[in-house]
Amino acid sequence: MQNQSPFRRLARTHALIAIGDAAMYGAVAGEVLSLGPDAQRSAVLRYLIVSFAPFVVVAPLIGPTIDRIPGGRRMVVQITAVARAVLYVFMAFHTDDILLYPLVFVALVMQKTYAVSKSALVPSVVRSDDELVEANSKLGLISGLVGALAIGPLLGIGHFSAAAALLIGVAFFGAATIAARQLPKEAIAPKPAEAAERLELRSAGIVLASAAMMSIRGVIGFLTFHLLFWIREDYGLAQFGLAAAASTLGSMAGNLVAPRLRRALREEVMLTIALSVIAGAGIAAAMTGGLLTAILVAFVANFSAAIGRLAFDSIVQRDAPDANQGRAFARYETRFQLAWVMAGLPPVFFTMPGQVGFVVVGVVAAFAAASYLIGSRAVQAGKPMPISLTQRARRGLAANVAKRRGNTPAKGVARPGTSTGTRRKQP
């Protein structure tokens, strides 16, 4: 075991934690899917709220802590595994009462904290920036594969006994805690980030990529719940299971293909292609419709989303300083999860026709692809990024305040979305 590479140690820990995650989803989903349509909408709405709330905690607190404490990332992986094991024990005794949701909330805080730590650990277990996409791909493929193999049995167990599914998760988190002892131990950033490092996190390339990824996550959130309620209403729950399986297979296929794409394409091109493929799939589905089309769209959209996510992670890992990665991933994950939740609300509140939902997917993805392409070309040409409505409002407000005070904006202040800091050399 001591001769294993650092990446293999991380992969083993990640696989065990993925099965532990599946145990909670099997316990909760087993009960939710057995509810009637109206009760199911209420349960899904509660889950959406609970799933976003943990990021409010993760973003301002956990990210900087992970970066600064000695051995922080390894230690956090161990702490989150132990904490979730304890939480699952308490959840096993409260599967039928309101206390379950606060416990799920805390468990999700631990889950998102682990996700931030894992993403920030990847650069320390590879030999060069060129291996980042492949490493992220393998981790995504591992979690998708073990999750797919585990979720079926755990859903069945959770349908009959949610407590039993949760106790299985306790065992896997215990094993993950032991495996995490082999992860790299290092003090990443003993001191708070300086101004130049913070500016680098707001470099044009990262800002553009985060906007593109937020659009992808929003589209996936909308599509997931649109398919859940539309397919269940028009075809049945078993048919939605086919779409869910296609989504999982699409994510796994995307994780498998992404490293091969990276050998020929840069991460920015991969993001553009991911958005364009989702747009094409949505528009084509709107023209055809039907259950088979929905299953194909679920596969293609999640396939492209996996490629886009791996490209985004690698952009941050490549261009942001090591000292900032915990904070960076926490910050961006908050925005992505908010996009997923907000986009998922409309189909939870009301069921729209299948083809109407596909039009929404196609139009949103097409707009995002065009915006990202225009912004990337502007940055490559040395031009400032297009100013968003929010930035214009902020500038207008600042100008009015300065005018009333008789002041002028200070010279040398970086525009939003630009950076005066240095960046790593891109491969």
TORNU-928389 format. One record per residue: x, y, z of N, C-alpha, C in turn. Coordinates in pm, whole numbers, padded with zeros to 5 digits, always signed. Example, Ala and Ser with C-alpha at 12.3 -4.5 7.8 and 13.67 -1.06 7.14 Angstrom:
+01319-00569+00780+01230-00450+00780+01320-00330+00780+01285-00225+00708+01367-00106+00714+01290+00003+00787
//
This chain:
+00083-00120+00000+00000+00000+00000+00086+00125+00000+00203+00118+00070+00292+00233+00077+00350+00267-00059+00359+00171-00152+00417+00195-00283+00316+00250-00383+00191+00261-00344+00091+00313-00436+00113+00463-00460+00077+00508-00579+00092+00649-00614-00005+00733-00532+00026+00863-00511-00068+00950-00437-00206+00954-00502-00210+00952-00636-00342+00956-00701-00422+00831-00671-00358+00715-00671-00431+00591-00643-00486+00592-00501-00412+00648-00408-00464+00658-00271-00587+00747-00265-00581+00861-00338-00698+00949-00342-00816+00879-00409-00790+00805-00517-00897+00736-00589-00965+00633-00499-00886+00559-00420-00944+00459-00330-01034+00526-00226-00985+00634-00167-01065+00707-00068-01193+00761-00131-01180+00815-00253-01294+00872-00323-01401+00767-00352-01359+00649-00390-01455+00541-00420-01534+00502-00295-01467+00490-00183-01536+00453-00059-01636+00561-00017-01597+00687-00033-01687+00796+00003-01806+00803-00091-01784+00771-00220-01894+00772-00316-02001+00670-00278-01960+00554-00230-02058+00454-00186-02130+00502-00061-02057+00568+00028-02122+00626+00147-02226+00730+00109-02195+00813+00008-02293+00911-00041-02417+00841-00095-02394+00735-00173-02506+00663-00234-02599+00605-00127-02545+00571-00012-02628+00515+00095-02732+00616+00142-02692+00743+00156-02789+00845+00199-02894+00869+00090-02849+00878-00035-02944+00900-00143-03040+00782-00157-02988+00661-00136-03075+00544-00142-03179+00546-00032-03139+00590+00087-03232+00594+00199-03339+00700+00178-03298+00819+00135-03393+00930+00118-03479+00911-00006-03415+00877-00120-03489+00864-00246-03585+00747-00242-03549+00641-00172-03638+00526-00163-03773+00563-00106-03775+00658-00012-03900+00702+00047-03970+00806-00040-03891+00900-00099-03951+01007-00180-04022+00952-00302-03958+00857-00374-04016+00805-00497-04142+00723-00472-04162+00678-00349-04282+00601-00319-04401+00691-00285-04379+00825-00280-04486+00917-00247-04572+00946-00369-04690+01002-00348-04775+01047-00457-04717+01172-00520-04768+01213-00639-04711+01328-00710-04708+01457-00629-04818+01491-00560-04822+01616-00484-04726+01613-00366-04728+01504-00292-04636+01492-00179-04492+01487-00227-04470+01429-00344-04335+01421-00398-04282+01559-00432-04367+01645-00487-04323+01782-00518-04278+01854-00392-04354+01839-00284-04315+01904-00158-04183+01849-00106-04166+01718-00116-04042+01656-00069-03923+01701-00153-03941+01707-00285-03833+01752-00373-03798+01897-00346-03900+01981-00323-03875+02122-00294-03794+02137-00166-03828+02060-00063-03750+02065+00061-03606+02022+00035-03590+01919-00049-03454+01872-00079-03375+01980-00152-03437+02051-00246-03366+02157-00319-03316+02264-00223-03401+02303-00130-03361+02406-00033-03248+02355+00055-03262+02233+00104-03160+02176+00192-03028+02155+00117-03035+02122-00013-02914+02093-00088-02833+02219-00117-02899+02335-00123-02824+02458-00147-02771+02519-00019-02847+02509+00089-02809+02573+00214-02668+02541+00261-02618+02417+00246-02482+02390+00293-02375+02478+00230-02397+02525+00108-02296+02607+00043-02283+02743+00110-02388+02789+00176-02380+02914+00250-02276+02901+00361-02262+02780+00414-02162+02753+00517-02026+02727+00455-02023+02647+00348-01896+02606+00288-01819+02723+00232-01886+02812+00157-01817+02917+00083-01736+03010+00172-01798+03074+00274-01721+03171+00351-01629+03112+00457-01654+02990+00501-01580+02936+00615-01485+02822+00580-01536+02722+00510-01460+02599+00493-01343+02616+00397-01368+02683+00282-01262+02695+00181-01132+02753+00235-01136+02872+00298-01012+02929+00352-00948+02842+00460-01031+02775+00541-00976+02689+00646-00901+02572+00587-00957+02510+00482-00891+02398+00415-00754+02439+00365-00743+02560+00312-00618+02605+00254-00510+02635+00358-00549+02674+00480-00450+02728+00572-00400+02631+00679-00484+02538+00727-00438+02455+00838-00338+02350+00791-00239+02314+00872-00140+02213+00833-00209+02081+00800-00176+02027+00683-00239+01903+00641-00388+01918+00624-00434+02041+00597-00576+02072+00600-00662+01985+00513-00620+01962+00389-00707+01891+00297-00721+01744+00337-00614+01681+00377-00623+01543+00423-00705+01535+00551-00680+01627+00642-00750+01626+00769-00901+01647+00748-00936+01737+00657-01077+01764+00633-01146+01642+00573-01079+01569+00484-01136+01447+00428-01168+01349+00541-01076+01333+00635-01099+01242+00747-01211+01290+00838-01211+01420+00868-01314+01475+00957-01452+01458+00896-01464+01488+00766-01596+01478+00703-01645+01334+00697-01553+01239+00677-01593+01098+00674-01643+01053+00811-01570+01090+00917-01612+01053+01052-01744+01120+01087-01756+01249+01054-01878+01323+01087-02000+01262+01018-01984+01222+00891-02098+01165+00820-02136+01027+00875-02036+00952+00919-02067+00824+00981-02152+00844+01106-02116+00943+01187-02192+00971+01310-02332+01022+01274-02339+01110+01175-02469+01165+01134-02562+01056+01082-02507+00961+01006-02589+00853+00953-02649+00769+01065-02573+00752+01173-02626+00676+01287-02748+00749+01346-02736+00881+01363-02850+00957+01415-02967+00956+01315-02936+00968+01185-03041+00968+01083-03117+00836+01082-03046+00726+01111-03110+00595+01110-03223+00585+01212-03216+00668+01318-03321+00665+01422-03426+00774+01401-03413+00853+01294-03507+00963+01271-03550+00969+01125-03566+00855+01061-03602+00853+00919-03747+00893+00894-03831+00892+00998-03973+00920+00979-04019+01049+01046-03927+01133+01093-03970+01257+01157-03895+01377+01101-03934+01495+01145-03883+01621+01088-03735+01642+01118-03679+01575+01218-03538+01590+01252-03447+01538+01140-03502+01457+01050-03422+01404+00941-03361+01516+00857-03437+01622+00830-03389+01726+00738-03273+01808+00795-03274+01848+00923-03152+01911+00977-03030+01820+00971-03051+01690+00993-02939+01596+00986-02889+01584+00842-02982+01579+00745-02942+01575+00605-02866+01702+00569-02910+01816+00622-02841+01943+00596-02696+01936+00639-02672+01891+00761-02535+01883+00812-02453+01782+00731-02517+01670+00695-02447+01570+00614-02407+01628+00478-02493+01711+00419-02460+01773+00292-02350+01877+00306-02347+01947+00421-02235+02038+00447-02104+01960+00444-02102+01845+00510-01983+01761+00511-01949+01709+00371-02053+01674+00295-02030+01624+00159-01968+01731+00070-02021+01853+00076-01968+01960-00008-01828+02001+00037-01804+01994+00168-01670+02024+00219-01570+01923+00167-01609+01795+00165-01521+01693+00107-01495+01721-00042-01601+01758-00116-01586+01783-00259-01485+01894-00285-01490+02000-00203-01394+02109-00217-01253+02059-00187-01237+01982-00081-01105+01929-00044-01050+01837-00151-01136+01751-00206-01092+01658-00310-01044+01733-00433-01119+01833-00477-01080+01910-00596-00948+01984-00572-00930+02037-00451-00808+02108-00420-00689+02015-00402-00715+01887-00372-00607+01790-00355-00550+01741-00488-00630+01745-00594-00589+01684-00720-00454+01735-00771-00426+01868-00773-00296+01912-00824-00177+01855-00749-00196+01816-00623-00084+01763-00544-00060+01615-00569-00147+01548-00646-00129+01404-00671-00102+01374-00818-00080+01480-00899-00043+01461-01039+00094+01523-01063+00158+01484-01174+00294+01529-01201+00300+01659-01279+00195+01694-01352+00197+01816-01432+00055+01862-01459+00042+01988-01508-00089+02042-01541-00158+01961-01650-00080+01900-01738-00138+01823-01848-00218+01703-01798-00191+01656-01675-00260+01540-01622-00386+01575-01543-00418+01704-01530-00529+01744-01446-00662+01692-01499-00686+01709-01630-00813+01663-01686-00827+01512-01670-00718+01438-01696-00724+01292-01684-00751+01250-01539-00686+01319-01444-00707+01285-01303-00851+01314-01261-00902+01432-01298-01041+01465-01266-01136+01367-01333-01102+01328-01456-01185+01233-01529-01193+01099-01458-01080+01048-01415-01077+00919-01348-01156+00923-01217-01144+01033-01144-01219+01044-01019-01369+01049-01046-01408+01125-01149-01550+01129-01185-01601+00995-01232-01518+00924-01308-01558+00791-01357-01570+00693-01241-01480+00701-01146-01485+00613-01030-01612+00635-00949-01643+00763-00919-01763+00791-00840-01889+00751-00916-01890+00775-01049-02006+00736-01127-02025+00586-01132-01915+00513-01149-01924+00367-01160-01966+00302-01029-01896+00336-00920-01930+00273-00792-02067+00321-00744-02101+00449-00774-02233+00498-00736-02343+00426-00811-02321+00403-00942-02421+00332-01023-02439+00189-00976-02329+00124-00940-02338-00013-00893-02404-00023-00755-02383+00081-00674-02433+00075-00537-02576+00128-00523-02616+00224-00607-02743+00293-00583-02862+00199-00600-02857+00105-00695-02969+00013-00714-02999-00069-00590-02901-00145-00540-02925-00221-00417-02962-00132-00298-02897-00014-00289-02925+00074-00176-03065+00134-00185-03112+00162-00307-03249+00209-00323-03348+00102-00277-03320-00024-00317-03406-00133-00273-03406-00149-00123-03287-00144-00064-03278-00155+00082-03348-00036+00148-03323+00087+00092-03383+00206+00150-03534+00208+00141-03590+00144+00037-03736+00138+00024-03798+00059+00138-03731-00047+00180-03783-00130+00288-03734-00085+00425-03610-00033+00430-03554+00012+00558-03447+00118+00532-03486+00245+00548-03390+00353+00528-03276+00343+00628-03305+00297+00749-03202+00284+00852-03093+00186+00810-03133+00075+00748-03034-00025+00705-02941+00033+00599-02997+00109+00505-02913+00171+00401-02813+00268+00463-02858+00344+00562-02770+00442+00626-02658+00372+00703-02688+00262+00769-02585+00191+00846-02480+00128+00754-02521+00092+00634-02421+00046+00535-02326+00160+00502-02382+00282+00487-02297+00398+00463-02198+00424+00575-02238+00398+00698-02148+00416+00813-02022+00331+00796-02040+00207+00753-01926+00117+00735-01829+00169+00629-01882+00222+00520-01795+00271+00413-01724+00400+00452-01789+00484+00528-01721+00605+00574-01610+00570+00674-01631+00467+00752-01524+00422+00841-01403+00376+00762-01427+00299+00655-01316+00254+00570-01249+00372+00501-01327+00473+00461-01270+00591+00395-01181+00670+00490-01219+00675+00616-01138+00746+00716-00999+00683+00727-00995+00551+00727-00866+00480+00735-00785+00502+00608-00852+00494+00491-00782+00511+00364-00726+00652+00349-00796+00752+00404-00753+00892+00390-00622+00920+00463-00580+00832+00554-00453+00853+00624-00334+00850+00529-00352+00791+00410-00244+00781+00313-00237+00900+00218-00327+00996+00231-00328+01111+00141-00215+01208+00176-00175+01294+00081-00066+01389+00108-00100+01481+00224+00002+01508+00306-00012+01600+00417+00075+01722+00389+00013+01840+00385+00088+01959+00353+00015+02082+00403+00091+02185+00436+00035+02315+00471+00033+02398+00343-00083+02415+00284-00092+02478+00153-00072+02628+00160-00138+02694+00253-00131+02840+00260-00140+02884+00405-00027+02884+00477-00030+02921+00618-00077+03064+00641-00060+03153+00538-00100+03292+00551-00219+03321+00461-00300+03420+00496-00412+03457+00408-00362+03500+00271-00446+03484+00171-00407+03520+00035-00385+03670+00023-00284+03706-00056-00256+03847-00081-00345+03897-00194-00340+04031-00215-00427+04093-00315-00403+04036-00454-00277+04012-00490-00247+03960-00623-00307+03823-00645-00308+03739-00541-00367+03606-00553-00519+03615-00568-00580+03707-00494-00726+03722-00506-00764+03771-00644-00683+03860-00699-00710+03909-00834-00696+03798-00937-00601+03708-00912-00583+03600-01008-00704+03509-01015-00771+03492-00904-00893+03412-00904-01004+03478-00984-00991+03609-01005-01091+03681-01084-01039+03710-01225-00940+03634-01269-00890+03653-01404-00999+03625-01507-00983+03684-01624-01089+03677-01726-01122+03533-01763-01019+03449-01777-01044+03310-01818-01126+03234-01717-01098+03252-01588-01171+03180-01484-01313+03235-01470-01328+03367-01479-01462+03426-01469-01550+03378-01583-01498+03377-01704-01575+03329-01819-01610+03181-01804-01513+03102-01764-01538+02958-01749-01641+02931-01641-01638+03007-01533-01736+02986-01426-01876+03021-01473-01890+03125-01555-02021+03161-01608-02074+03051-01700-01984+02996-01782-02025+02887-01871-02068+02764-01791-01991+02731-01688-02023+02614-01607-02151+02635-01527-02176+02757-01483-02300+02785-01412-02420+02764-01503-02405+02800-01631-02513+02776-01727-02537+02626-01746-02429+02550-01754-02443+02405-01770-02514+02344-01651-02473+02383-01530-02537+02327-01411-02684+02365-01404-02716+02490-01445-02855+02531-01446-02937+02449-01542-02884+02425-01662-02955+02345-01761-02977+02203-01710-02876+02144-01647-02889+02008-01595-02992+02003-01482-02993+02103-01395-03093+02108-01288-03234+02116-01343-03254+02203-01441-03386+02215-01504-03426+02085-01571-03334+02026-01649-03366+01905-01724-03398+01788-01631-03325+01776-01522-03346+01665-01429-03488+01663-01374-03536+01777-01325-03668+01781-01263-03779+01791-01368-03747+01849-01483-03844+01846-01593-03874+01703-01634-03770+01622-01650-03789+01482-01689-03858+01403-01578-03823+01432-01452-03884+01358-01341-04035+01370-01342-04086+01493-01347-04230+01512-01334-04304+01491-01466-04243+01530-01579-04311+01510-01707-04319+01361-01744-04206+01289-01732-04208+01148-01768-04296+01069-01671-04288+01100-01543-04371+01025-01446-04519+01047-01476-04556+01170-01513-04696+01201-01538-04747+01140-01668-04663+01142-01773-04707+01097-01905-04676+00950-01934-04572+00897-01869-04530+00761-01902-04525+00669-01780-04470+00718-01669-04460+00634-01550-04323+00644-01484-04317+00602-01359-04194+00614-01281-04084+00524-01336-04120+00405-01384-04019+00314-01438-03948+00375-01558-04024+00448-01642-03964+00511-01759-03868+00623-01719-03902+00694-01609-03807+00794-01561-03679+00727-01514-03690+00606-01460-03570+00533-01421-03476+00511-01538-03533+00491-01658-03449+00477-01777-03374+00607-01807-03444+00720-01793-03379+00849-01816-03271+00875-01711-03299+00838-01587-03199+00856-01481-03076+00770-01508-03099+00647-01553-02986+00560-01586-02907+00617-01703-02977+00674-01802-02908+00736-01915-02824+00855-01869-02873+00930-01771-02797+01042-01717-02667+00994-01653-02676+00889-01575-02556+00834-01510-02457+00782-01612-02507+00709-01712-02419+00657-01816-02355+00771-01896-02432+00878-01919-02377+00992-01990-02264+01058-01913-02281+01074-01783-02175+01133-01701-02050+01045-01702-02069+00915-01692-01955+00824-01695-01884+00829-01830-01961+00832-01939-01901+00839-02071-01825+00970-02090-01881+01080-02038-01812+01209-02047-01680+01208-01973-01679+01148-01855-01554+01137-01779-01452+01050-01851-01500+00953-01927-01410+00864-02000-01351+00931-02123-01431+01013-02191-01389+01076-02316-01306+01202-02294-01331+01274-02185-01268+01404-02162-01115+01403-02174-01044+01306-02113-00897+01308-02126-00851+01296-02271-00922+01219-02352-00885+01205-02493-00908+01336-02568-01016+01406-02534-01039+01537-02595-00930+01636-02555-00885+01627-02429-00784+01723-02381-00652+01708-02456-00623+01590-02507-00499+01572-02582-00500+01650-02713-00620+01679-02764-00632+01751-02891-00685+01893-02874-00754+01920-02764-00820+02049-02747-00784+02112-02613-00787+02244-02608-00768+02314-02482-00899+02312-02403-00889+02337-02272-01005+02331-02185-01114+02429-02229-01073+02548-02276-01171+02647-02319-01254+02597-02438-01189+02527-02530-01261+02471-02645-01356+02360-02599-01313+02281-02502-01399+02175-02449-01527+02232-02389-01515+02344-02317-01633+02407-02259-01729+02456-02367-01674+02517-02472-01757+02566-02582-01831+02451-02650-01760+02342-02674-01822+02225-02737-01931+02167-02648-01905+02159-02518-02004+02103-02425-02134+02181-02431-02127+02314-02426-02247+02396-02433-02317+02382-02568-02238+02377-02675-02297+02368-02809-02370+02236-02829-02313+02127-02779-02378+01996-02793-02509+01992-02715-02510+02048-02593-02634+02053-02516-02739+02135-02590-02697+02248-02648-02791+02330-02724-02849+02253-02842-02764+02185-02916-02811+02107-03030-02904+01996-02990-02873+01929-02879-02959+01820-02832-03095+01872-02790-03097+01986-02720-03225+02042-02676-03313+02084-02792-03255+02151-02890-03332+02197-03005-03382+02078-03088-03296+01978-03109-03337+01860-03185-03450+01786-03112-03441+01776-02979-03544+01708-02902-03677+01782-02910-03671+01916-02914-03794+01994-02923-03866+01969-03055-03791+01933-03157-03850+01908-03289-03909+01768-03302-03861+01676-03220-03905+01537-03232-03995+01494-03117-03951+01513-02992-04031+01476-02876-04034+01325-02855-04103+01283-02749-04116+01141-02720-04024+01093-02610-04056+00975-02556-03979+00919-02445-03836+00885-02486-03819+00822-02603-03685+00786-02647-03598+00908-02664-03656+01015-02718-03581+01140-02731-03539+01194-02595-03629+01187-02497-03597+01235-02363-03479+01158-02303-03478+01027-02323-03370+00944-02271-03238+00982-02339-03243+01005-02470-03122+01045-02543-03072+01181-02497-03163+01276-02475-03123+01408-02427-03060+01399-02290-03116+01316-02203-03058+01298-02069-02914+01248-02079-02892+01152-02170-02756+01099-02189-02662+01206-02243-02703+01273-02351-02615+01371-02418-02586+01490-02327-02687+01541-02256-02667+01658-02171-02570+01628-02057-02586+01512-01993-02497+01478-01883-02358+01439-01934-02350+01382-02052-02221+01355-02115-02145+01486-02136-02212+01585-02192-02148+01714-02218-02117+01787-02087-02208+01777-01989-02185+01844-01861-02061+01789-01792-02038+01658-01802-01919+01598-01740-01793+01652-01806-01795+01664-01938-01679+01719-02009-01656+01864-01969-01765+01942-01963-01752+02081-01923-01700+02097-01782-01747+02011-01690-01702+02023-01551-01554+01990-01538-01509+01888-01606-01367+01852-01601-01282+01965-01659-01329+02026-01767-01256+02138-01827-01249+02255-01730-01361+02287-01662-01360+02398-01567-01267+02372-01450-01276+02252-01390-01188+02219-01278-01041+02236-01318-01008+02193-01437-00869+02201-01481-00826+02345-01506-00919+02430-01552-00886+02571-01570-00852+02636-01437-00932+02608-01334-00905+02664-01202-00776+02607-01145-00758+02475-01155-00637+02412-01102-00513+02459-01176-00528+02494-01303-00415+02537-01385-00380+02684-01362-00483+02768-01350-00460+02912-01353-00464+02979-01216-00525+02916-01115-00533+02977-00983-00418+02928-00896-00362+03011-00810-00255+02968-00720-00303+02857-00627-00212+02769-00588-00247+02661-00498-00312+02712-00369-00264+02826-00321-00314+02877-00194-00461+02913-00199-00515+02931-00318-00652+02979-00330-00750+02871-00374-00708+02751-00397-00797+02656-00462-00911+02611-00373-00888+02594-00244-00998+02557-00156-01106+02663-00156-01063+02789-00142-01157+02899-00145-01226+02911-00281-01147+02892-00389-01202+02905-00524-01310+02802-00551-01281+02676-00521-01380+02572-00548-01504+02589-00461-01487+02633-00336-01603+02657-00250-01690+02768-00308-01626+02876-00351-01700+02989-00405-01777+02950-00530-01710+02884-00624-01776+02850-00749-01880+02741-00732-01855+02645-00644-01954+02542-00619-02083+02603-00564-02071+02708-00483-02189+02775-00432-02272+02831-00546-02206+02897-00640-02278+02955-00754-02339+02846-00842-02265+02739-00863-02317+02631-00948-02438+02565-00884-02430+02542-00753-02542+02477-00686-02665+02569-00684-02642+02700-00668-02753+02794-00672-02820+02790-00809-02739+02784-00917-02795+02775-01052-02875+02647-01068-02824+02536-01016-02893+02406-01025-03027+02411-00952-03027+02470-00833-03149+02477-00753-03251+02571-00817-03209+02691-00855-03301+02789-00910-03361+02740-01042-03278+02679-01126-03329+02627-01254-03421+02508-01234-03403+02435-01124-03488+02319-01098-03623+02353-01039-03641+02476-00991-03768+02513-00927-03888+02515-01022-03877+02577-01142-03997+02582-01229-04060+02447-01257-03985+02344-01299-04050+02214-01323-04100+02146-01196-04051+02187-01078-04105+02132-00953-04242+02193-00924-04257+02322-00952-04384+02390-00924-04493+02352-01024-04457+02333-01151-04559+02296-01249-04495+02213-01361-04571+02118-01412-04524+02030-01518-04554+02093-01653-04451+02114-01734-04469+02169-01868-04457+02058-01971-04513+02075-02091-04498+01974-02195-04352+01943-02224-04324+01818-02260-04187+01776-02281-04112+01862-02380-04174+01892-02497-04103+01967-02600-04078+02111-02559-04165+02169-02478-04143+02305-02427-04018+02307-02339-04004+02207-02254-03885+02199-02170-03758+02184-02252-03765+02109-02360-03647+02092-02445-03610+02222-02516-03710+02302-02552-03682+02433-02611-03604+02519-02512-03646+02518-02385-03576+02595-02282-03431+02550-02273-03407+02419-02269-03271+02365-02261-03189+02412-02380-03243+02401-02501-03168+02438-02621-03136+02586-02627-03234+02672-02598-03214+02816-02609-03113+02866-02505-03128+02821-02381-03036+02865-02275-02893+02821-02305-02875+02696-02346-02741+02646-02376-02681+02717-02497-02763+02747-02599-02713+02817-02717-02668+02958-02682-02746+03028-02600-02708+03163-02557-02577+03159-02477-02565+03061-02386-02444+03049-02304-02322+03018-02391-02339+02930-02491-02228+02895-02579-02181+03017-02658-02276+03094-02712-02239+03213-02789-02170+03316-02700-02222+03334-02578-02161+03431-02486-02019+03392-02450-01999+03263-02421-01866+03217-02383-01768+03229-02500-01813+03197-02620-01727+03205-02737-01686+03350-02765-01782+03442-02758-01751+03583-02782-01656+03636-02675-01684+03602-02549-01597+03648-02441-01456+03593-02452-01443+03464-02487-01310+03403-02499-01230+03466-02612-01295+03493-02723-01224+03556-02835-01181+03698-02801-01265+03769-02725-01229+03904-02683-01106+03902-02593-01103+03806-02500-00989+03796-02408-00861+03760-02485-00872+03665-02579-00755+03625-02658-00703+03741-02743-00792+03830-02786-00751+03945-02867-00701+04061-02781-00701+04042-02649-00653+04147-02560-00756+04253-02529-00882+04228-02563-00988+04324-02536-01052+04294-02401-01112+04395-02337-01183+04367-02211-01306+04284-02236-01344+04206-02138-01465+04124-02151-01587+04214-02161-01692+04168-02231-01817+04245-02234-01868+04269-02092-01917+04390-02070-01963+04428-01937-02104+04376-01915-02123+04305-01805-02255+04251-01773-02346+04361-01719-02477+04333-01715-02571+04431-01661-02541+04462-01515-02501+04359-01441-02467+04381-01300-02348+04472-01285-02244+04450-01368-02125+04535-01362-02159+04679-01402-02244+04693-01504-02283+04828-01545-02356+04901-01433-02445+04828-01364-02518+04890-01253-02423+04932-01142-02325+04845-01112-02229+04879-01006-02146+05001-01045-02100+05004-01171-02020+05118-01216-02101+05248-01214-02227+05237-01258-02312+05355-01258-02334+05407-01117-02357+05315-01023-02377+05354-00884-02251+05417-00827-02134+05356-00855-02007+05411-00806-01981+05549-00864-02014+05568-00994-01991+05697-01058-02081+05804-00996-02206+05768-00967-02297+05866-00906-02251+05905-00767-02204+05806-00690-02155+05836-00555-02033+05926-00562-01940+05893-00655-01819+05975-00669-01853+06116-00713-01953+06128-00801-01992+06261-00851-02049+06346-00740-02132+06283-00654-02191+06359-00542-02085+06404-00443-01981+06320-00428-01874+06353-00333-01767+06442-00396-01778+06463-00526-01679+06544-00594-01549+06474-00619-01553+06337-00622-01432+06258-00644-01437+06194-00782-01322+06143-00827-01312+06066-00950-01258+05929-00916-01295+05828-00992-01245+05693-00963-01093+05687-00963-01038+05611-00871-00892+05599-00862-00836+05533-00986-00719+05580-01030-00653+05520-01146-00588+05389-01108-00581+05302-01206-00511+05176-01183-00595+05069-01120-00725+05097-01103-00812+04995-01045-00851+04896-01152-00836+04769-01123-00866+04667-01224-01015+04661-01249-01051+04645-01376-01191+04628-01411-01240+04492-01364-01371+04483-01340-01424+04351-01303-01396+04250-01411-01353+04129-01367-01326+04023-01463-01188+04027-01522-01103+04126-01480-00966+04130-01527-00874+04110-01412-00747+04091-01439-00653+04061-01332-00520+04126-01360-00456+04181-01256-00321+04233-01268-00219+04132-01222-00267+04019-01169-00176+03915-01121-00122+03833-01233-00022+03753-01203+00036+03665-01303-00042+03536-01308-00030+03468-01419-00097+03339-01435+00004+03235-01470-00031+03110-01440+00057+03002-01479+00065+02992-01631+00174+02943-01679+00188+02919-01821+00092+02807-01862+00010+02834-01963-00088+02736-02006-00021+02630-02092-00065+02506-02077-00007+02400-02158-00047+02414-02303
//
